[in-house]
Amino acid sequence: MASLSFSFLLAVVALVALFAVGSCGTELTLTIGKDSSSTKLSLITNVAISEASVKPKGATDFSDDLKESPANTFTLDSKEPIKGPISFRFAAKAGGYRVVDDVIPADFKAGAVYKTGEQV
């Protein structure tokens, strides 16, 4: 009987630990920079990330043309209008890449903030 109680207690402690570790991150948000236009997209992240790229509507792959600036800002300059919805890909701290599909809508505006749902 004591063995069963210990096993149950151990299982509860393990579940609590998993929940605590899983909820420790900060949700990544993307703010559209005030200097954004139909041909320029500035994305400001609320946390430091690296190797960010975007895929506008109609593109076959993610663009490596994003330029990283200080203060967690990534900028895409295009000769043609940038069309949404736009997917966002970034390098995660834990390794690998994460993709957030269609996180920026077609009618994005400067100053708008979009939550990705991704914990970093």
LUMMIKOL-562910 format. One record per residue: x, y, z of N, C-alpha, C, CB in turn; residue number from 1; residue in three letters. Coordinates in steps of 0.02 Angstrom, whole numbers, plus 32768, in hexadecimal, padded with zeros to 4 digits. Atoms other than C-alpha are relative to their C-alpha. Glycine has a CB too. Layout:
- X|Y|Z|X|Y|Z|X|Y|Z|X|Y|Z|NUM|ALA
...
***
This chain:
- 8029|7FC4|8000|8000|8000|8000|802B|803F|8000|7FD1|8000|803C|1|MET
- 7FD3|7FC6|7FFE|808E|8078|802A|8021|800B|7FBC|8035|7FF8|8037|2|ALA
- 7FE1|7FFB|8042|80DD|8051|7F82|7FD1|8021|7FCE|8014|7FBA|7FE7|3|SER
- 8031|7FE2|802D|803D|8081|7F27|7FF9|804B|800E|7FBB|7FDD|8009|4|LEU
- 8005|7FBA|7FEE|8030|8126|7F87|803D|8027|7FE8|7FF9|8008|804C|5|SER
- 7FC3|7FE0|8017|80E6|814E|7F60|8000|8009|7FB4|803D|7FD8|8016|6|PHE
- 8003|7FFC|8049|80CB|8128|7EA7|7FD0|8036|7FE9|7FEA|7FBC|7FE2|7|SER
- 8031|7FCD|8011|8032|8197|7EA1|801D|8046|800D|7FBF|7FF6|8029|8|PHE
- 7FE1|7FC0|7FEF|808E|8225|7EF9|8036|8012|7FCE|801D|7FFE|8047|9|LEU
- 7FCC|7FF5|8031|8120|8212|7E82|7FE3|8016|7FBD|802B|7FC1|7FF7|10|LEU
- 8021|7FEE|803F|80AC|821A|7DEB|7FE4|8048|8003|7FC7|7FCF|7FF0|11|ALA
- 801B|7FBD|7FF8|8058|82B8|7E2E|8038|8034|7FFE|7FD9|8007|8043|12|VAL
- 7FC7|7FD3|8000|8101|830C|7E4D|801B|8008|7FB9|8037|7FE7|8030|13|VAL
- 7FE7|7FFE|8045|8139|82DF|7D9C|7FD2|802A|7FD4|8007|7FB9|7FE3|14|ALA
- 8030|7FD8|8027|809A|8329|7D50|8005|804A|8011|7FB9|7FE7|800C|15|LEU
- 7FF9|7FBA|7FEC|80AD|83CA|7DB4|8040|801D|7FE3|7FFF|8006|804E|16|VAL
- 7FC0|7FE8|801C|8162|83D9|7D7D|7FFA|800C|7FB5|8038|7FCF|800E|17|ALA
- 8009|7FF7|8048|8133|83C1|7CC6|7FD6|803D|7FF1|7FDF|7FC2|7FE2|18|LEU
- 802B|7FC6|800A|80AA|8443|7CD4|8028|8040|800D|7FC3|7FFD|802D|19|PHE
- 7FD9|7FC4|7FEF|8120|84C0|7D27|8033|8010|7FCB|8022|7FF7|8044|20|ALA
- 7FCE|7FF5|8035|81A8|84A9|7CA3|7FDE|8016|7FC0|8028|7FC0|7FF4|21|VAL
- 8023|7FEF|803E|812B|84B3|7C14|7FE2|8045|8000|7FCB|7FCE|7FF3|22|GLY
- 8020|7FBE|7FFE|80E1|8556|7C50|8032|8038|8011|7FC9|8000|8033|23|SER
- 7FCE|7FCF|7FEE|8185|85B3|7C6F|8011|8032|7FCA|803F|7FDE|8015|24|CYS
- 7FED|7FD5|8037|8197|8603|7BC4|7FD7|8040|7FFC|7FFB|7FDB|7FC0|25|GLY
- 8024|7FC3|8010|8161|86AB|7B84|7FE4|7FF9|7FBA|8030|803F|8006|26|THR
- 801E|8005|8043|80E9|86B3|7AF2|801F|8034|7FD2|7FB4|800A|8003|27|GLU
- 7FE3|7FD4|8032|813C|86FC|7A58|7FC9|802A|7FE0|8027|7FD8|7FCA|28|LEU
- 802E|7FD4|8024|80E0|8794|7A15|8027|8027|7FCC|7FDB|8031|8032|29|THR
- 7FE3|7FD9|8037|8101|87F3|7975|7FDC|8042|7FFA|7FFD|7FD8|7FBD|30|LEU
- 801E|7FBD|8009|80E4|88AE|7968|8017|8019|7FBC|8016|8032|8039|31|THR
- 7FF0|7FE3|8041|80DB|88FE|78BC|801D|8045|800C|7FC0|8002|7FD1|32|ILE
- 7FDE|7FC0|7FF6|8157|898F|78BA|7FDB|8039|7FE0|8046|7FFC|7FE6|33|GLY
- 8022|7FC5|8019|8117|8A3E|789E|8018|8016|7FBB|8008|8039|8030|34|LYS
- 7FE5|7FEF|8042|8187|8A4E|7804|7FEB|7FCE|7FCA|804B|8005|8004|35|ASP
- 8017|8032|8032|8130|89BC|77AD|7FD3|8020|7FCC|7FDC|7FC6|8023|36|SER
- 802A|7FE9|8037|80DB|89D7|7706|7FEE|7FC4|7FD5|8025|8038|7FD6|37|SER
- 8012|8038|802C|809C|8970|7674|803D|7FDB|7FE6|7FD6|801A|7FC5|38|SER
- 7FC3|8020|8019|8150|894B|7641|8036|7FF7|8035|801D|8028|7FC6|39|THR
- 7FD1|8008|7FC9|81A7|894E|76EB|7FDC|7FE5|803C|8023|8043|8010|40|LYS
- 801E|801E|7FC5|8180|88DF|777F|8035|7FFE|8037|7FE6|7FB8|7FF1|41|LEU
- 7FD5|8002|7FC5|81D2|8900|7827|7FDC|7FD9|8037|8013|8047|8018|42|SER
- 801D|8028|7FCB|81B2|887E|78AD|802A|8009|803F|7FFC|7FB5|7FEC|43|LEU
- 7FDE|7FF7|7FC0|81DE|88A0|7963|7FE7|7FC8|802D|7FF2|8047|8020|44|ILE
- 8012|8037|7FD4|81E2|8809|79D7|8006|8017|8049|802C|7FC2|7FF3|45|THR
- 7FFE|7FEE|7FB9|81C3|8813|7A92|8039|7FDD|8025|7FBE|7FEF|8021|46|ASN
- 7FC7|8023|7FE3|8255|879C|7AB5|8036|7FF8|7FCA|7FEB|7FBA|801D|47|VAL
- 7FC9|8009|8030|82FF|8781|7A65|7FFA|7FBB|7FDE|8044|8007|8024|48|ALA
- 7FFF|803D|8028|82FB|86FF|79DA|8035|8008|7FCA|7FBA|7FF1|7FE1|49|ILE
- 7FCF|7FFA|8036|836D|86D8|7949|7FE6|7FDC|7FC3|8044|7FE3|8015|50|SER
- 800F|8021|8040|8363|86A2|7894|7FB5|8000|7FEF|8018|7FB9|8003|51|GLU
- 8046|7FF9|8012|82B5|86E4|7871|7FF8|8005|7FB5|7FE1|803D|8023|52|ALA
- 8011|7FF9|8047|8264|86D7|77C5|7FB4|8000|7FFA|8020|7FC6|7FD6|53|SER
- 8048|7FFC|800C|81B9|86F5|777A|7FEF|7FE1|7FBD|7FE7|8049|8002|54|VAL
- 8019|801A|803F|8150|86A8|76F1|7FBD|8023|7FF2|7FF8|7FB2|8002|55|LYS
- 803E|7FDE|8012|80D0|8720|76A5|7FD3|7FD2|7FD6|800F|8041|7FD9|56|PRO
- 8030|8025|8028|8035|86E0|764E|801A|7FF8|7FB8|7FBB|8022|8000|57|LYS
- 7FEC|800D|8044|805F|868F|75A8|8049|7FEB|7FF9|7FF4|803B|7FD6|58|GLY
- 7FB9|8014|8003|8117|866F|75D2|8004|7FB5|8008|802A|8025|8037|59|ALA
- 7FF7|8048|7FFB|8156|85BE|75BF|802C|7FEC|803A|801D|7FE5|7FC1|60|THR
- 7FD4|800F|7FC9|81D7|85CA|764A|800A|803E|802B|8044|7FE5|7FE7|61|ASP
- 7FF2|7FC9|7FD4|820E|8636|76DB|8038|802C|7FE4|8013|7FE7|8046|62|PHE
- 7FCF|7FCF|8019|8270|86D4|76B0|803A|8006|8030|7FDE|8044|7FF5|63|SER
- 7FC5|7FF4|7FD8|8321|86E4|76EE|8016|8048|7FFC|8039|7FD1|7FEA|64|ASP
- 7FF0|7FBA|800B|831C|879D|76C6|7FF4|802D|803D|7FD9|801B|7FC7|65|ASP
- 800B|7FD8|7FC5|82EF|87D5|7776|8042|8018|801C|7FD9|7FD8|8036|66|LEU
- 7FC3|7FE3|7FE2|8371|884A|77BE|7FF3|800B|804A|8014|8042|7FDC|67|LYS
- 8007|7FF7|7FB8|838B|8845|7879|8020|8041|8015|8020|7FC5|8026|68|GLU
- 7FE8|7FC0|7FE5|839F|88EB|78D3|8001|7FFA|804C|7FD2|803B|7FE9|69|SER
- 8002|8001|7FB7|83BB|8915|7989|7FB8|8003|8019|8028|803C|801D|70|PRO
- 8041|7FFC|7FDE|832A|890D|7A02|7FCD|7FCF|7FE4|7FE4|8046|7FFA|71|ALA
- 802D|8036|8014|82DF|8869|79C1|7FD5|8012|7FC4|7FD3|7FED|8039|72|ASN
- 8024|7FEB|803B|82AC|88B3|7919|801B|7FDD|7FC2|8004|804C|7FF7|73|THR
- 7FEF|8022|803F|82A9|8855|7873|7FDA|8024|7FC9|7FEE|7FB4|8003|74|PHE
- 801F|7FD8|8035|8288|88B2|77D0|8006|7FDD|7FBD|8020|8044|7FFD|75|THR
- 8001|801A|8044|8256|8876|7723|7FF0|803A|7FD2|7FCC|7FC7|7FF8|76|LEU
- 800C|7FCE|8034|8268|88F0|7692|7FF2|7FDB|7FC0|803D|8032|7FF9|77|ASP
- 8013|8023|803D|8211|88BB|75F3|7FF3|8032|7FC8|7FC1|7FD5|800C|78|SER
- 800F|7FD5|803A|8200|8903|7544|7FB6|7FFC|7FF0|802A|7FEC|7FC3|79|LYS
- 8048|8009|800D|814E|88C0|753C|7FDA|8002|8042|7FF3|7FBC|7FDB|80|GLU
- 8028|7FFF|7FC3|80C0|88D1|75B9|8004|7FBD|8026|7FB7|8010|7FF1|81|PRO
- 7FFD|803B|7FD5|80CB|8858|764B|7FB8|7FED|8011|802A|800D|8042|82|ILE
- 8046|8016|7FF7|802A|87F2|7653|7FFA|7FD0|803A|7FE6|7FE0|7FC0|83|LYS
- 800F|802E|7FC9|7FE2|879F|76EC|7FCA|7FD0|7FEA|7FEA|8026|803F|84|GLY
- 7FE2|800C|7FBF|7FBC|8731|773E|8049|7FEB|7FFA|7FD9|7FCC|8026|85|PRO
- 7FB8|800D|8000|8073|871E|776D|8010|7FCE|8037|8028|8042|800B|86|ILE
- 7FE8|8032|7FCF|80C2|8687|77C2|8044|8017|8019|8003|7FB9|7FE0|87|SER
- 7FC2|7FEA|7FDF|8154|86A0|7839|8026|7FC2|8018|7FF2|8030|803B|88|PHE
- 7FD5|8037|7FEA|81E6|8628|7858|803B|801D|8028|8019|7FD4|7FC3|89|ARG
- 7FC7|7FE8|7FD9|826B|863C|78DE|8024|7FC6|8021|7FE8|8032|8036|90|PHE
- 7FD8|8032|7FDD|82F6|85DC|7934|7FED|8001|804A|804C|800D|7FF6|91|ALA
- 8013|8007|7FBA|82BF|859C|79DE|803E|7FF8|802C|7FD0|7FC5|800A|92|ALA
- 7FC9|8007|7FD1|8330|85A3|7A78|8012|7FB7|800A|7FEF|8020|8043|93|LYS
- 7FF6|8047|7FF4|831A|84E8|7A8F|801C|7FDC|7FC3|7FBF|7FDF|8015|94|ALA
- 7FE6|801E|803D|8357|84CA|79DE|7FC8|7FF6|7FCD|8022|7FBE|800E|95|GLY
- 8031|800A|8036|8301|84B4|7938|7FDA|8040|7FF2|7FD0|7FCA|8012|96|GLY
- 8028|7FC6|8014|8287|8529|78E6|7FB7|7FF5|8013|8005|800C|7FB4|97|TYR
- 8048|8002|7FF5|81D4|8554|7910|7FE0|802B|7FCB|7FED|8019|8048|98|ARG
- 8025|7FDC|8034|8156|858D|7890|7FBB|8012|801B|7FFB|7FD6|7FBE|99|VAL
- 8043|7FEA|7FEF|80BB|85F3|78B3|7FDE|8014|7FBF|8001|803C|8035|100|VAL
- 8021|7FF4|8041|804B|85EA|781A|7FCD|8039|8006|7FDE|7FC1|7FE8|101|ASP
- 8032|7FCB|8008|7FE7|8683|77E6|7FF5|802A|803F|7FBE|7FE2|7FEA|102|ASP
- 8006|7FDA|7FC2|800C|86E2|7887|7FF0|8049|7FF4|803F|7FF9|8029|103|VAL
- 800D|7FBA|8011|8005|878C|7831|7FCC|8000|7FC8|8042|8025|7FE9|104|ILE
- 8037|8002|8031|7F60|87A8|77D5|800D|802C|7FC3|7FC0|8015|8021|105|PRO
- 7FFA|7FDB|803E|7F4A|87F1|7727|7FF8|804B|800B|7FCC|7FE8|7FCD|106|ALA
- 800D|7FB8|7FF4|7F0C|8897|776E|802A|801C|8039|7FB6|800A|800F|107|ASP
- 7FD5|7FE8|7FC9|7FA0|88B4|77E4|800C|804A|7FFA|8043|7FDA|8000|108|PHE
- 7FF5|7FB8|7FFD|7FC0|8966|781B|803A|800F|8030|7FC0|8026|8016|109|LYS
- 7FCA|7FEB|7FD4|8054|89BF|786A|7FE6|8009|8047|8020|8042|7FE6|110|ALA
- 8013|7FFB|7FBA|804D|89B4|7927|7FD8|7FC6|801B|7FDA|803E|800A|111|GLY
- 8028|803A|7FEA|7FE3|8916|792B|802D|7FCC|8023|7FDB|7FE0|7FC4|112|ALA
- 7FDC|8034|7FDB|8018|888B|79A3|7FDC|7FBE|7FF5|8004|8011|804C|113|VAL
- 801C|8043|800D|8000|87D3|797A|8021|7FCD|802D|8009|7FED|7FB6|114|TYR
- 7FE7|8036|7FD5|8012|8743|79F4|800A|7FC2|7FD6|7FCF|7FF2|803A|115|LYS
- 7FF0|803B|8028|8065|86A8|79AE|7FE7|7FBF|8020|804A|7FFD|7FF5|116|THR
- 8012|803E|7FDD|8031|862A|7A32|803E|7FD6|8010|7FCF|7FD8|7FD8|117|GLY
- 7FC2|8026|7FF5|80E7|85EE|7A36|8024|8019|803F|802F|8007|7FC3|118|GLU
- 7FDA|7FF0|7FC3|8145|85E9|7ADC|804A|7FFE|7FF0|7FEF|7FCE|803A|119|GLN
- 7FB8|7FFE|800B|81FB|861D|7AD7|8024|800D|8042|8013|8037|7FCC|120|VAL
***
